[in-house]
Amino acid sequence: MKRLYLPKLLLLPALLAGACLSSTVQAQAVPEYAMKASYLYNFMIFADWPGLDAQTQIDGLTLCVLGQDNFGEALNNLEGKNVNGRRLSVIRMNGMAGIKKCQLLFITEQEAPNMQSILKYLADAPVLTVADTPVAAGAAILLSLDGKRLVFDVNIQRAKKVGITLSSKVLQLARSTN
C-alpha cells in the first residue's frame, strides 16, 4: 500500500473539512486508502443530490464500493458518521444489483474495465461515481496519485447529467474540471 506524505503543520484543504493534523513541522505518512476514504467522505459532504426525501433523512446516505475493497478499516471508520445531518452507511458490493440506491459509488480497479456497462446501468440515477484508475473514464470524479500527492479530476458533465451539484470548494480543489 502506498503512503502519501503530508506536512503535519498544514490544514488539509477545505476538502478535508479543515481538520488540523498537528502543530509540528514533520512529515507524516498517511496510507493511500485512508486518504482516499477521507476524500470520499468529503465528496459526500460537498455534494447535493436531487430528490433526497424525508426517508433519506431517516435512512441516511450510502457510500458503496463496487469490487475488491482495498480500503479495509478506513471505510469502516466512516460508518455512522454525519453527512449534512444524515447518517452514513458503507456497503461493499460484488455486482451491479443495488448500485442505483447508492449516493456515492466507488468503482474499484477490478471493476473499472466495466465502466461503460456500469454507467449505462446507472443511466440518469443520481449516483456520484468515483474511481481511481484512468481505465474508468466517465466517472464523475477520478482520483489519482501525482507523485506522493492525491489529486482528483471532476467530470462536471457526468455530475450534471445525473443531477448532482458539487460545491465550488470541491471544484476549486480539483486538478481539472471538464
Backbone as CSV, one residue per row, in Angstrom:
resi,resn,N_x,N_y,N_z,CA_x,CA_y,CA_z,C_x,C_y,C_z
1,MET,0.842,-1.163,0.000,0.000,0.000,0.000,0.891,1.231,0.000
2,LYS,0.613,2.160,-0.896,1.394,3.382,-0.973,1.048,4.289,0.183
3,ARG,1.989,5.110,0.573,1.744,6.094,1.614,1.956,7.476,1.011
4,LEU,1.075,8.378,1.397,1.180,9.741,0.943,1.735,10.562,2.088
5,TYR,2.546,11.551,1.790,3.164,12.345,2.823,2.573,13.737,2.829
6,LEU,2.117,14.138,4.008,1.534,15.459,4.175,2.215,16.147,5.349
7,PRO,2.539,17.412,5.235,3.103,18.125,6.373,2.075,18.199,7.489
8,LYS,2.499,17.953,8.704,1.586,18.000,9.844,1.121,19.420,10.128
9,LEU,1.916,20.411,9.764,1.586,21.783,10.075,0.395,22.286,9.277
10,LEU,0.218,21.754,8.094,-0.811,22.264,7.201,-2.194,21.785,7.582
11,LEU,-3.144,22.634,7.300,-4.539,22.196,7.348,-4.816,21.552,6.014
12,LEU,-5.482,20.460,6.019,-5.872,19.887,4.743,-6.821,20.874,4.098
13,PRO,-6.852,20.908,2.798,-7.743,21.845,2.116,-9.174,21.691,2.584
14,ALA,-9.997,22.583,2.179,-11.410,22.558,2.576,-12.017,21.191,2.319
15,LEU,-11.468,20.475,1.355,-11.957,19.136,1.048,-11.878,18.226,2.252
16,LEU,-10.890,18.421,3.089,-10.747,17.596,4.284,-11.311,18.307,5.505
17,ALA,-12.212,19.235,5.230,-13.005,19.895,6.260,-12.165,20.637,7.288
18,GLY,-11.008,21.114,6.885,-10.205,21.964,7.739,-9.643,21.274,8.963
19,ALA,-9.525,19.978,8.934,-9.008,19.268,10.099,-7.513,19.530,10.250
20,CYS,-7.114,19.960,11.411,-5.699,20.240,11.667,-4.994,18.944,12.014
21,LEU,-3.898,18.673,11.335,-3.187,17.416,11.570,-2.267,17.492,12.785
22,SER,-1.561,18.590,13.002,-0.684,18.743,14.148,0.001,20.090,14.061
23,SER,0.765,20.445,15.070,1.437,21.736,15.016,2.932,21.595,14.835
24,THR,3.428,20.398,14.614,4.851,20.224,14.393,5.145,20.207,12.908
25,VAL,6.417,20.438,12.543,6.782,20.540,11.135,7.468,19.261,10.668
26,GLN,6.860,18.135,10.922,7.379,16.857,10.466,6.421,16.302,9.427
27,ALA,6.942,15.440,8.575,6.085,14.784,7.598,5.524,13.512,8.216
28,GLN,4.272,13.252,7.919,3.637,12.048,8.443,3.116,11.239,7.260
29,ALA,3.361,9.951,7.284,2.865,9.073,6.235,1.388,8.793,6.473
30,VAL,0.602,8.966,5.441,-0.824,8.678,5.501,-1.090,7.573,4.483
31,PRO,-1.608,6.435,4.918,-1.878,5.360,3.960,-2.784,5.845,2.829
32,GLU,-2.482,5.412,1.638,-3.190,5.865,0.437,-4.698,5.690,0.561
33,TYR,-5.149,4.518,0.986,-6.586,4.277,1.031,-7.264,4.977,2.204
34,ALA,-6.532,5.310,3.250,-7.098,6.129,4.320,-7.352,7.534,3.784
35,MET,-6.419,8.045,2.988,-6.601,9.363,2.391,-7.759,9.337,1.391
36,LYS,-7.837,8.284,0.583,-8.940,8.172,-0.379,-10.282,8.107,0.340
37,ALA,-10.343,7.396,1.445,-11.587,7.316,2.215,-11.986,8.704,2.713
38,SER,-11.016,9.491,3.164,-11.305,10.864,3.600,-11.858,11.692,2.457
39,TYR,-11.272,11.547,1.288,-11.759,12.274,0.120,-13.199,11.861,-0.203
40,LEU,-13.487,10.564,-0.185,-14.841,10.098,-0.481,-15.850,10.703,0.495
41,TYR,-15.497,10.684,1.770,-16.373,11.256,2.792,-16.628,12.732,2.505
42,ASN,-15.581,13.455,2.179,-15.731,14.879,1.925,-16.426,15.170,0.605
43,PHE,-16.273,14.310,-0.387,-17.066,14.475,-1.605,-18.550,14.411,-1.255
44,MET,-18.902,13.520,-0.332,-20.305,13.392,0.069,-20.773,14.637,0.817
45,ILE,-19.921,15.191,1.640,-20.289,16.407,2.374,-20.532,17.568,1.411
46,PHE,-19.712,17.653,0.369,-19.773,18.799,-0.537,-20.524,18.499,-1.834
47,ALA,-21.476,17.576,-1.783,-22.317,17.267,-2.943,-23.780,17.378,-2.524
48,ASP,-24.605,17.758,-3.490,-26.054,17.801,-3.285,-26.697,16.875,-4.298
49,TRP,-27.563,15.997,-3.797,-28.270,15.049,-4.644,-29.698,15.525,-4.838
50,PRO,-30.242,15.317,-6.028,-31.638,15.703,-6.256,-32.584,14.724,-5.565
51,GLY,-33.701,15.248,-5.122,-34.776,14.386,-4.638,-34.530,13.658,-3.338
52,LEU,-33.619,14.135,-2.490,-33.469,13.481,-1.189,-34.710,13.820,-0.371
53,ASP,-35.400,12.792,0.081,-36.664,12.989,0.762,-36.548,12.703,2.258
54,ALA,-37.679,12.744,2.933,-37.713,12.500,4.376,-37.197,11.103,4.709
55,GLN,-37.471,10.127,3.836,-36.994,8.764,4.091,-35.473,8.713,4.065
56,THR,-34.851,9.477,3.171,-33.393,9.532,3.126,-32.858,10.136,4.417
57,GLN,-33.598,11.101,4.969,-33.205,11.698,6.244,-33.144,10.620,7.320
58,ILE,-34.102,9.706,7.276,-34.157,8.617,8.263,-33.122,7.543,7.927
59,ASP,-33.114,7.091,6.671,-32.224,6.004,6.258,-30.772,6.442,6.156
60,GLY,-30.546,7.681,5.826,-29.190,8.182,5.673,-28.683,8.040,4.249
61,LEU,-27.414,8.341,4.068,-26.750,8.279,2.774,-25.880,7.032,2.707
62,THR,-25.670,6.564,1.482,-24.917,5.332,1.301,-23.697,5.547,0.419
63,LEU,-22.549,5.144,0.917,-21.301,5.121,0.163,-21.041,3.656,-0.160
64,CYS,-20.980,3.344,-1.451,-20.808,1.955,-1.871,-19.455,1.761,-2.545
65,VAL,-18.897,0.580,-2.380,-17.670,0.181,-3.061,-18.025,-1.015,-3.927
66,LEU,-17.813,-0.859,-5.236,-18.107,-1.935,-6.179,-16.807,-2.629,-6.552
67,GLY,-16.690,-3.895,-6.179,-15.489,-4.667,-6.496,-14.627,-4.918,-5.273
68,GLN,-13.409,-5.377,-5.525,-12.474,-5.732,-4.453,-12.113,-4.504,-3.626
69,ASP,-12.398,-4.566,-2.343,-12.210,-3.435,-1.431,-10.791,-3.413,-0.878
70,ASN,-10.061,-2.339,-1.168,-8.714,-2.157,-0.625,-8.688,-1.156,0.529
71,PHE,-9.848,-0.674,0.938,-9.926,0.361,1.971,-9.736,-0.198,3.377
72,GLY,-10.176,-1.425,3.613,-10.070,-2.012,4.947,-10.790,-1.173,5.989
73,GLU,-10.131,-0.933,7.102,-10.719,-0.202,8.228,-11.010,1.258,7.905
74,ALA,-10.342,1.821,6.912,-10.526,3.234,6.591,-11.991,3.554,6.298
75,LEU,-12.683,2.675,5.590,-14.104,2.907,5.320,-14.967,2.522,6.505
76,ASN,-14.563,1.501,7.236,-15.328,1.120,8.424,-15.426,2.285,9.396
77,ASN,-14.372,3.098,9.463,-14.353,4.244,10.369,-15.350,5.327,9.961
78,LEU,-15.840,5.284,8.722,-16.823,6.268,8.262,-18.256,5.866,8.603
79,GLU,-18.464,4.591,8.863,-19.807,4.075,9.159,-20.436,4.874,10.304
80,GLY,-21.640,5.392,10.055,-22.385,6.114,11.083,-22.042,7.583,11.211
81,LYS,-21.030,8.055,10.484,-20.670,9.480,10.569,-21.799,10.335,10.005
82,ASN,-21.806,11.582,10.420,-22.802,12.539,9.989,-22.381,13.171,8.665
83,VAL,-23.288,13.163,7.693,-23.075,13.847,6.420,-24.245,14.808,6.251
84,ASN,-24.020,16.043,6.626,-25.053,17.079,6.491,-26.381,16.660,7.129
85,GLY,-26.292,16.140,8.339,-27.488,15.764,9.078,-28.016,14.371,8.793
86,ARG,-27.307,13.627,7.955,-27.735,12.265,7.625,-26.649,11.277,8.049
87,ARG,-27.075,10.094,8.444,-26.142,9.045,8.866,-25.565,8.365,7.630
88,LEU,-24.248,8.145,7.626,-23.572,7.497,6.506,-23.486,5.993,6.725
89,SER,-23.863,5.251,5.695,-23.696,3.801,5.682,-22.697,3.445,4.601
90,VAL,-21.878,2.438,4.851,-20.898,1.959,3.882,-21.280,0.541,3.498
91,ILE,-21.394,0.310,2.173,-21.772,-1.007,1.679,-20.756,-1.455,0.638
92,ARG,-20.291,-2.691,0.773,-19.406,-3.295,-0.220,-20.252,-4.179,-1.130
93,MET,-20.055,-4.028,-2.443,-20.880,-4.748,-3.406,-20.011,-5.547,-4.363
94,ASN,-20.517,-6.708,-4.760,-19.798,-7.545,-5.718,-20.444,-7.567,-7.094
95,GLY,-21.582,-6.931,-7.228,-22.275,-6.875,-8.516,-23.072,-5.594,-8.609
96,MET,-23.678,-5.375,-9.774,-24.365,-4.111,-10.006,-25.737,-4.018,-9.356
97,ALA,-26.298,-5.134,-8.925,-27.609,-5.081,-8.272,-27.533,-4.159,-7.058
98,GLY,-28.397,-3.184,-7.032,-28.465,-2.285,-5.880,-27.637,-1.014,-5.990
99,ILE,-26.816,-0.865,-7.031,-25.937,0.314,-7.077,-26.713,1.615,-7.307
100,LYS,-27.934,1.539,-7.825,-28.734,2.752,-8.022,-29.194,3.352,-6.700
101,LYS,-29.096,2.585,-5.622,-29.504,3.078,-4.305,-28.360,3.786,-3.577
102,CYS,-27.173,3.787,-4.162,-26.010,4.439,-3.561,-26.039,5.930,-3.887
103,GLN,-25.558,6.751,-2.976,-25.363,8.155,-3.308,-23.966,8.337,-3.927
104,LEU,-22.970,7.639,-3.398,-21.627,7.655,-3.964,-21.225,6.213,-4.232
105,LEU,-20.747,5.972,-5.447,-20.294,4.631,-5.835,-18.830,4.720,-6.213
106,PHE,-17.972,4.058,-5.421,-16.555,3.968,-5.749,-16.356,2.706,-6.572
107,ILE,-15.846,2.887,-7.784,-15.604,1.761,-8.689,-14.138,1.377,-8.570
108,THR,-13.879,0.170,-8.093,-12.504,-0.265,-7.866,-11.806,-0.583,-9.186
109,GLU,-10.508,-0.729,-9.109,-9.701,-1.043,-10.287,-10.182,-2.337,-10.950
110,GLN,-10.581,-3.291,-10.140,-11.082,-4.577,-10.652,-12.313,-4.373,-11.538
111,GLU,-13.181,-3.440,-11.179,-14.430,-3.196,-11.915,-14.298,-2.116,-12.982
112,ALA,-13.203,-1.368,-12.983,-13.029,-0.256,-13.917,-13.204,-0.630,-15.386
113,PRO,-12.745,-1.806,-15.837,-12.973,-2.158,-17.240,-14.455,-2.256,-17.617
114,ASN,-15.325,-2.379,-16.614,-16.767,-2.465,-16.838,-17.449,-1.099,-16.748
115,MET,-16.657,-0.023,-16.756,-17.191,1.313,-16.503,-18.349,1.679,-17.428
116,GLN,-18.219,1.426,-18.707,-19.302,1.796,-19.634,-20.586,1.038,-19.319
117,SER,-20.478,-0.229,-18.953,-21.668,-1.005,-18.567,-22.274,-0.462,-17.276
118,ILE,-21.421,-0.073,-16.349,-21.891,0.479,-15.071,-22.641,1.784,-15.325
119,LEU,-22.045,2.676,-16.133,-22.695,3.954,-16.418,-24.001,3.755,-17.178
120,LYS,-24.022,2.794,-18.086,-25.244,2.508,-18.836,-26.320,1.992,-17.887
121,TYR,-25.948,1.110,-16.967,-26.895,0.569,-15.993,-27.430,1.681,-15.084
122,LEU,-26.537,2.579,-14.641,-26.957,3.678,-13.771,-27.848,4.671,-14.507
123,ALA,-27.604,4.834,-15.810,-28.349,5.796,-16.643,-28.333,7.163,-15.960
124,ASP,-29.504,7.688,-15.622,-29.593,9.013,-15.006,-29.805,8.951,-13.499
125,ALA,-29.555,7.798,-12.881,-29.706,7.679,-11.426,-28.732,8.644,-10.751
126,PRO,-29.178,9.351,-9.713,-28.321,10.336,-9.051,-27.253,9.689,-8.162
127,VAL,-26.271,9.078,-8.818,-25.182,8.397,-8.121,-23.878,9.076,-8.517
128,LEU,-23.136,9.551,-7.532,-21.837,10.175,-7.775,-20.808,9.060,-7.949
129,THR,-20.313,8.895,-9.165,-19.348,7.830,-9.453,-17.934,8.352,-9.258
130,VAL,-17.125,7.558,-8.549,-15.737,7.905,-8.265,-14.884,6.683,-8.561
131,ALA,-13.738,6.902,-9.182,-12.814,5.804,-9.476,-11.390,6.297,-9.253
132,ASP,-10.454,5.354,-9.258,-9.053,5.730,-9.053,-8.132,5.104,-10.098
133,THR,-8.674,4.861,-11.268,-7.857,4.324,-12.353,-8.307,4.953,-13.669
134,PRO,-7.380,5.362,-14.522,-7.751,6.007,-15.786,-8.635,5.145,-16.683
135,VAL,-8.625,3.843,-16.479,-9.466,2.946,-17.270,-10.942,3.280,-17.038
136,ALA,-11.239,3.917,-15.910,-12.619,4.223,-15.534,-13.055,5.588,-16.052
137,ALA,-12.624,5.955,-17.230,-13.031,7.227,-17.816,-14.550,7.293,-17.834
138,GLY,-15.072,8.430,-17.508,-16.514,8.601,-17.456,-17.032,8.751,-16.044
139,ALA,-16.218,8.411,-15.044,-16.623,8.622,-13.657,-16.725,10.123,-13.413
140,ALA,-17.609,10.526,-12.519,-17.754,11.944,-12.203,-16.486,12.487,-11.554
141,ILE,-15.816,11.660,-10.757,-14.566,12.079,-10.101,-13.546,10.965,-10.281
142,LEU,-12.364,11.356,-10.697,-11.270,10.400,-10.890,-10.118,10.791,-9.961
143,LEU,-9.828,9.937,-8.984,-8.704,10.134,-8.063,-7.437,9.580,-8.693
144,SER,-6.305,10.235,-8.445,-5.034,9.690,-8.920,-3.893,10.239,-8.080
145,LEU,-2.773,9.544,-8.173,-1.572,9.990,-7.477,-0.741,10.837,-8.421
146,ASP,-0.277,11.965,-7.913,0.639,12.838,-8.637,1.878,12.916,-7.749
147,GLY,2.839,12.036,-8.028,3.964,11.884,-7.098,3.444,11.226,-5.843
148,LYS,3.562,11.918,-4.724,3.047,11.399,-3.457,1.790,12.138,-3.021
149,ARG,1.241,12.952,-3.934,0.021,13.706,-3.640,-1.184,13.022,-4.271
150,LEU,-2.287,13.053,-3.543,-3.540,12.558,-4.077,-4.262,13.745,-4.709
151,VAL,-4.619,13.614,-5.971,-5.316,14.673,-6.695,-6.577,14.083,-7.314
152,PHE,-7.447,14.948,-7.804,-8.652,14.450,-8.455,-9.077,15.381,-9.571
153,ASP,-9.749,14.785,-10.539,-10.311,15.494,-11.677,-11.821,15.295,-11.636
154,VAL,-12.556,16.337,-12.014,-14.013,16.283,-11.964,-14.581,16.351,-13.378
155,ASN,-15.465,15.417,-13.672,-16.208,15.408,-14.923,-17.553,16.066,-14.620
156,ILE,-17.603,17.389,-14.801,-18.804,18.148,-14.450,-20.008,17.682,-15.259
157,GLN,-19.792,17.338,-16.527,-20.903,16.887,-17.365,-21.570,15.644,-16.777
158,ARG,-20.759,14.715,-16.294,-21.321,13.491,-15.703,-22.145,13.835,-14.463
159,ALA,-21.613,14.672,-13.588,-22.342,15.048,-12.373,-23.653,15.752,-12.737
160,LYS,-23.591,16.703,-13.672,-24.804,17.429,-14.083,-25.826,16.492,-14.717
161,LYS,-25.346,15.542,-15.508,-26.246,14.610,-16.196,-27.132,13.871,-15.205
162,VAL,-26.589,13.545,-14.039,-27.355,12.795,-13.048,-27.937,13.703,-11.962
163,GLY,-27.789,15.019,-12.143,-28.415,15.971,-11.232,-27.662,16.270,-9.956
164,ILE,-26.408,15.870,-9.872,-25.624,16.110,-8.660,-24.878,17.430,-8.804
165,THR,-24.956,18.246,-7.762,-24.243,19.512,-7.737,-23.071,19.384,-6.775
166,LEU,-21.879,19.670,-7.270,-20.685,19.655,-6.427,-20.369,21.076,-5.993
167,SER,-20.023,21.225,-4.747,-19.698,22.533,-4.185,-18.524,23.165,-4.917
168,SER,-18.513,24.486,-4.940,-17.388,25.204,-5.542,-16.094,24.888,-4.801
169,LYS,-16.187,24.498,-3.531,-14.991,24.125,-2.765,-14.315,22.908,-3.395
170,VAL,-15.116,21.942,-3.831,-14.573,20.755,-4.480,-14.000,21.141,-5.829
171,LEU,-14.744,21.918,-6.581,-14.300,22.288,-7.933,-13.015,23.101,-7.907
172,GLN,-12.841,23.956,-6.911,-11.622,24.765,-6.796,-10.402,23.899,-6.487
173,LEU,-10.615,22.815,-5.770,-9.502,21.953,-5.383,-9.163,20.900,-6.436
174,ALA,-10.058,20.734,-7.402,-9.827,19.735,-8.446,-8.642,20.154,-9.307
175,ARG,-7.886,19.165,-9.735,-6.772,19.425,-10.651,-7.316,19.921,-11.980
176,SER,-8.437,19.340,-12.406,-9.078,19.803,-13.631,-10.579,19.552,-13.536
177,THR,-11.327,20.327,-14.290,-12.765,20.133,-14.413,-13.088,20.180,-15.897
178,ASN,-13.919,19.284,-16.343,-14.319,19.308,-17.755,-15.759,18.916,-17.894
